[in-house]
């Protein structure tokens, strides 16, 4: 799977606020198609170095509820995913590939 992610933390923003904010972000990225700018402005991810593209990842790498939703969408779709970590505004960058032999590369990130 290959997606972009704007993560909204309930601890940072409040559980009652992230739903409305996720809806607003989703409407904006659908209208403007500028996912990277919205990620830089709103994502609560601590890693400021990554762009919206999370790179290719295999099933079992992300939390289950995130992967289930990603597999329902096709390239170019924007949508919201609820996970135990908060809300995610997601962009499917490439169609999910269920045959691992067809994936050309996988980006691995190591935390020091």
Beta strands, then each sheet from edge to edge (+ up, - down):
strand 1: 2-8
strand 2: 53-56
strand 3: 78-83
strand 4: 86-94
sheet 1: 2+ 1- 4+ 3-
end
